[in-house]
Amino acid sequence: MLKDDTSRSDPELAIWNERDIEKAIAATRLLYGKRASVAAAWYALAARCDGRRADYRFWFGIFERLRAETGAAAGSDAG
């Protein structure tokens, strides 16, 4: 049986990297639409639970940006 090494607590272990932020934001928006920030939050939570610190920081950063964009869009609709 194969051993899954992706859940070890290695701070250098990362599936994503900082170069992919814009691509990941665009892909998350495309796949999840209005729920993109929620999807990013779940990805961040999964990475955190797996001990993938770099991926957690990556997805949390994406979550923050998507949430900020969603909040700005919602605020502009109110006026």
Secondary structure, 3 states (H helix, E strand, C coil): CCCCHHHCCCCCCCCCCHHHHHHHHHHHHHHHHHHHHHHHHHHHHHHHHHCCHHHHHHHHHHHHHHHHHHHHHHHHHHC
